[in-house]
Amino acid sequence: MSKNKPTITSLKGVYASGIAAGIKANGKRDLAYIFVPNAFGSAGVFTRSAFSAPPLKVTKEALKRGTLKAVIINSGNANAGTGQLGYKDAQETATIAAKLLGIKPSQVGVSSTGIIGRPLQMKAVKSGLEKLLSDPTTRDGTAAAEAIMTTDLTRKEVFCVGKVGGKKISIAGFAKGSGMIAPNMATMLGFLVTDGRISNVNLQRLLRTATDATFNMTSVDTDTSTNDMVLAFSTGETGRAITGTKELNEFLALLTKACGQLARLIAADGEGATKLIEVTVEGARNLREARVIAKNIINSPLVKTAIHGADPNWGRVLAAAGKDPSAKVDPERVDLTFAGAPVMRRGKIVAHSRDKIRKLMSAKEVKIHLNLGLGKSAATAWGCDLTHGYVDINVSYN
């Protein structure tokens, strides 16, 4: 998003910014906050990694106590693999921020991203918070979005508007993620705010559903982070609460749209990536099988390298689609469209030009569409090509 487009701080009652606190050695922004002083609701989804980072524990505990009103995010250090010291540092971060914001520590979430296995530089965090929160009513969503980046090449922001119960509702947010992306709730962080009036319970349920359809269908390298987190806030500015089934479904559609846009941005900015890959699987027996097959295709190194090299070897898609025996595939019913070109119908090869497909694969976005012909369920997954750049970035990261 360009600076003249709306950001998270375009919403009434939402404040955010980011600064360079000295956590990163390169002098770039590395400490951010979001503050929703009159938050009506909040929710969060988190990594299922057994090595979940201490900041996630602090944030989960805060959500159990009530509604979050703020989150502090640092980049450059994940505060993961740091044990009790890391937990103490995350708690202290929340306590310092709460005092500066005039709220309770239990109303502050904490989020970190960066290198694993190194203690957080608390001296830089403490002095940074004093500077960052000297004016808690700063409105600079772009600075906040920049401050959470690690190997990301671009900011990832979204602003969606839709109708819920006949009223105009907005959802804004930003995310980070480029490598270690295979959210299991990529290093992936996401933060969303809506001006809709929605309770903690409903927001939590809908955020989980939207995440399963978007962020959890995004993969760069199949690695789940220790720090994956998506938080959502409701300002409640739009009046009466969103409660009825119809209104909740309308809100879910808007939330899923916002999360989906961020998921695509993450996949497109995968480490070393040159192409976005979108895989849609239709005609599955059930949603689980559609998602399993879509992710198997998006995760296949052979599919990813073929697309990077513009190699029209669509047989690799079939191999990836059929490798999990828990997901039903009948080869005689399959339709496959590869990079926009039909190559198989009802299990039989369709006449096609490899040269034409090779040209289609030179685009920045390559789509794969697989119809299993077995049912009515469908799922879409997003990923990127696998390049030598991915190796270079991760060899030099530490």
N, C-alpha and C positions, 0 to 999 in steps of 0.2 A: 504494500500500500504506500502511496506517496503521502507526503506530509500534509497535503491539502484534502485528504480523505478522512472520514471520521475514524476515530480510534476508541479505545475503551473509555477514555476520559471525556468522550463526547456525550456520554450518558450523564444525566443529572445525578449528583450525589456520589460520583465516582472520582477518586483521586489516585494518581499514580505518577511515578517518575523513576529514573535510574541514573546512577553516577558511577564513576570509577573510584572505587574505595581502596584499591591496591591489592585485591585478592588475586587478580591476574597479573602476571609479570609484564604483559604487553601494554599496560596502561589503558586498556579499553574499559568501557562500562562493565561492571560486574556485581552491582548491588541494586535491587529494585524493590518497590513496594506497590501494593494495591490497597486502598483504604476505602471502605464503604461504611461510613459511620452509622448510618441508619439502616443497615442491612436487615431485610425481612426474613431471608432464608439463605442457607448455604449447604453445600454438598461436596463430596469428594470421592474419587476412585483412585486406587493405588496399586502399585506393582504387587504381584504375587511372589516375587523373588524371595527365597529363603534368606537372602542377605539384604533385605529391605533396610534402607538407611535410617539413622536416628531421626532426622527431620520429619519423616513420614509418621513415625510413632508419636511424636509431639503433636503433629497436626491431626492425626486420628483421635487422639485423646481430647483435643480441643473440640472437635466436631461432636464427640459424644456428650460433651458438657452443654452444648447449645449452638448458637449461631456465630460463625466467624464474621468478624468485621474487617479483618486485614490479613494480608500475607506478606511475608518478607522473603525475597528470593535472591540467592546469590549464585553466581556462576564462577567457574575456575576451580572449584573444589566441591566434590560431591558430599563431603562429610559422611562417607560410607565406609564400612569396614573399620570404624573408629571406636566401637564399643561404648562403654559408659562415658568416656570423655566426650564422644560425639553427641551423646544424648544430653549431657550437661550443657554443652555448647549450644545445641539447638534450643533447649529450654531458656538459656540465658539470652539468646537472640530474641525470643518471644517476649521475655520480661523487659528487656531494654526498650524494644519497640512499643510495647504496651504503655510504658511510662511516658514515652515521648508523644504517643497518640492520645493519651488520656483514656485508655480503655483497659480491660482486664487481660492478663497474660493468656487466659483461656479463650480469649476472642481473637488470638493471633495465630495464624498458621505459619509454618516455616518450610521452605523448599530450597533444595540445593542441587547443583549440577556441575559436573567437572570430573577431575581426576579422583579415582577411588583409592582409599588406603592412606590418606594423609590428613593429619589434624587440621581443622579449620583455623584460619588465621584470625583469631578472635580480636586481636588488637586492631586489625584493619576493619573488621566487622563493626566493632564498637564505635570507632571514630567515624566510620562511614555512615552508621545509623544517625549519629548526631548531625551530620551534614545533610543526609538524605531527608530526614524528617524535621529539619528546622522549620519548614513550612509544610505541614501535612496536607494542605489543600492545593498542592501543585497539580496542574492538569497537563501531563506530558506522557501520554500513553506510548508514544513512539520511543521515547528514551527508556521506558520500562521494558518494551519489547526487545530493544537492542541489548539491554543489560543482562538478559538471561541467555544470550547466545554463547555457544562454545565453538564447535567446528562448523556451525551454520554459516552459510554464505549470504543468506538473506533473512530479513525480518519476516515473521509470519503473523499477519494480523487479519482479522475478519470483522465485518459489521453487516449483520443481516436484519432485515425488517420484514415483518409479516403481520397477518391478522390473526388474533386469537380472541374468540368470542366477540368478534366484530370490532375489537379495539386494536390499534396499531401497537405492536410489541417489537422491541429491538433486543438483539443479542450481539454483544461485542466481545472480542477477546484476542488473545495472542498466544503463541506457542513457540516452543523450540524443539529441535530434533533434527539430527542429520545422520548420526551413527548410533550403534547399539539400539536399533529400532525394531522391536517386535513386541509392542506393549502387551502385557499379560495382566490385565486388571479386571523416540524411542530412544540415547537417553531422551526421553520425551517428557516435557512438561507442558501443561495447557491451563489457561486461566480464562474464565468466561464470566461475564456479568450481564444480567438481563434487567430491564426496567419492569418486567412482569412481576406480579405479586404472587409468589408461589412458595409454599411451605417447605420446610426442611425435608419432610418425609416424601412429598411428591417430587421435589427437585432431585433428591437422591435417587429415587427410582428411575426417573426419566434420564438422568445423567448416565446411569449405568446402562440403560438400554441404548442410548445414543452412542456411548463409547464402544459398546460391543459391535455396533454396525459400522463404525468409522475408525477410530484410533486402533482398536483391536483387530482391524482388517488391514493394517498398514505394516509393511515390513521392508526394511532396507537390507538387513543382514541376519535376521532370525535371532538376534541376541536381545534378551529382555534386560532392561536396566534395573539397577538396585534402587533407582530414584524416581521411576515413572509416577506421575501424579497429574490428575486433572481436578481442578477446583472450580466450582461455580457459585456465584453470588446472585441474590435477588435484591434489588433496591426497593421493590414494591411501589414504585412511583406511579404506576398506571391504574391505581384504584383498587377495585374489589379483587379478591383472591381468585386465582385460576383453580377451579375445583372439579367441574363437571367432566364427564368422560370425553365429550366432544372437544371441549376447550383444552383438556390435557393432551389429547391426541394432536391437536393443532400446534400446541406448544412443543410437543415432542418432534413434530416434523420440522419446525423452525430450528430447534436445538440440534437436531441431526444434520440439518443443512449447514449450520455453522461449524459443527465438529468435522463434517465431511470436507469442507473447504480447507480447514487447517490440516487435516490428514493428507490431503493431496499436496499441499505446500511442503509438508514434511517429506513425503515420498520423493517429490521432484527435487528436493535439496539434499538427497542422500549423499553421503560422503563419496566424492569422486564421480557422481552420477552425471550422465549427459542426456538421459532420456527418462521420462515418466512412463511407467507401465501400468495399465489398468486392465484387470482381469474380471470379467463378469461370467458367472456360472448360473445358468437357468435350467429349469426342468429337472431339478433334483428332487429326491423323495421328501426331504425335509431340510430345514434351515441349517442344521448342524452339518449335514453332508455337503451342502452348497458351500458353506464357509470353509470347511476342511479342504475341499478340492481347490477352491479359489486361492487359498493361502499356500497350498502345496505347489501350485503353478507359479505364484509370485515369488516363492522362496527358492525355486529351483536354480542353482548356479548355472546349469546348462541353458535354461530359458533366458536367464539374465545376460549371459555372455553372448548368446546368439543374437539377442536384440541389440546389444552394444555393437557387435560387429556387422549388423544388418545382414545376418545370415538367415535366409528363409527356411530354416530347419524346423518346421512346425511339428514334426514328429516328437520333439522334446516336450511339447505341451501335452500331447497324449500320454507320454511316459509319466510325466509328473501327475497328471489327473488320475491315473489308474494305480498309483503306487500304494495307496492306503486301503487295505482290504475292508476297513470299517465303513468306507463310503462307496455305495453301490454305483457301478458304471457298467452299462451294456454297450460294448463297442459297435453293435449293429444299429444303435439308435442315435449315435452322436452326430451333432452338427458342429463344425468348427469354422470360425472366421478369424483369420490371422492377419493383423495389421490392416484390417478393412477388406481383406480379400477372402471370399469363400473358398475353402480348400477341401472340406468334407461335408457330405450330406447323407444322413442315415447310414453312417459307417462306411460310405463309399467315397473315394477320391473324386473331387470335382476338378475338371480341367482348369488349370491356372498357369500364369506366367511367373516363374521365379524372379525374372528380372523386374517385373512390375512390383512384386512384393518387396524386393530389395529396395526399390525406390521409395515405397510406402514406409519402409522401416527407417528411412533416414530422417523422419519427422521427430520432433522433440517429444511427442507423445505417441506411444504405440498401444493400441487396444487389442485385446484378445477376448473373443466371445465364444463360449462353449455352452451348447444346449445338450443336456443329457437325455432329454426325451422320456423322463421317468416320472415326473411329478410337476408340482407348481411352485416349488421353492426356488429362490434366487439369492445370490450374494455377490458383492463386488469387493475386490481387494486392490490395494495400490502398492506399488513398489518402484524400483528403479533398476537400471542396468548395473552390471558389476564390471568395474574398470580397474586398471592398474592404479588409478588415482586413489581408490579406496585403500589399497595396500600401502601406498606412500603415506597417506594421512595417518593411518593407524600405527605404522612403524615409528613415525616421528612424534606421535602424540605425547609420549612420556619423556 
